[in-house]
Amino acid sequence: MSLLHDLSVWLFGGTTKPVPGNITVLTTATRLLLRNPDRISWTIQNRSANFGALDASPDVTTAAGFRLNGPTGSASKVWYVDGESVGEEVWAIQDTAAGTWHVEEVIGYPEAGRKVPGFP
């Protein structure tokens, strides 16, 4: 096995896998990520021409969410900084027209019966 595999098993109790995708974000709240407690990190980029916003709530608005300018605005969360919030739902909304956002999450896949060292 590789060093990265060994580190993943040591840190997360199993392997990890990136899950990329493109999502059309509407001018109404659009769910980008479902709740997943096995998610280790996520990165989201607004690739549209218009700005949008994201938030952990389906009540996201362009006035109250985290603003992501198009076409290069991005945001990310990782477990060792953001804790369990990484596994919560993520919602987005576009300002004036629907647009494509790129989403990549990294999911941990614990091996059967294996526990993360140092954790109950």
N, C-alpha and C positions, 0 to 999 in steps of 0.2 A: 504494500500500500504506500501511498504518498505521505509526505509530511503533512500536507493540508488535511488529508483524511484523518490521520492520527490526531491532529489538533482538534478537528471537529468532533471526533469521538470523545476526546478528553474533555473538551469544553461543554459539549451539548449532548453527550451520550449516544451519538449516532452521526449519520451523514447530514449534509445540507444540500439544498438544491435551489438554484435561482429559477424563478417563475416570471418570465417577462410577458408583457401584453400591451396592446393599445386599446384604449377605451374612448368612445365618443362621449364627451361631456356636454350636457345640454345647458340651456339657460334656466333650467330648474335643477334642484338637487339631484345629483347622480352619484350613486355609490361606486367608489373605486376599489375598495377592498372590504371583504367580509371579515368578521371577527375570526381570528385564528390565534389561539394561545401558543402555537408552535412557530409563529413567525419570529424570525431573529432580527430582520431589518426590512425596510422598504425605501425606495427612491421613486419619486414621481416628478415628471417633467411635463410642463404645458407646452405642447408643440404647435398650438394654434397661433393665429395672427393676433388674437385678442387676449386681453387679460382675463384671468379667472381667480377663484379663491378655493381653498380647501379647509376642512375642519373635521373634527371627530363627530360632529353632529349633523343629522339630516336637515337641521335648520340653518345650514350654511347660507350665507349671502355674500355678495361681492363687497358689501360694506363692512361685514363683521368677520369674515374668514381671513385666513392667511393668504395674502395676495401673491399670485404667481403670474408675472408678465409673460406674454407669448413673444417669440417662440422658444425662449430659453429659460424661463423661470422654473426653478426646481426646489424640492424640499425632500428631506429624508429623516428617518428615525432609525436608531439602532439600540438594541437591548441594553447595552452597558451604560448608555447615557439616559435613555428615555424609559427604561424599565418596562413594566407590563403594558404601558400605553401603546407599544409597538404592535401588540396583538389586537387592538381595537379596530372597529370599522373606520374607514376614511371616506369622506364625502367631498364632492367638488361641484362647482357651478361656474358657468361661463358668463361673461358680461353681456355681449350683444348677439353672438351667434354660436352655434354648436362648434366644437373643435376637438381635435384628437390630442389625448394625453397619453404619454408612455408611462407605464407602471412596471416596476420590477420589485418583487418581494423575494426574500430568501427564507425558506422554510427549513426547519430542523426536523429530521426523521430519526427519533431515538430508536436504537436497536431493541428488539424484544427483550424485556426483562432487565435491560441495562439502565442504571441510574447515573445521573450526572455526579461525578466525584464531589464530595463536600456538601451535597444537598441531600435532604431526607428522601 
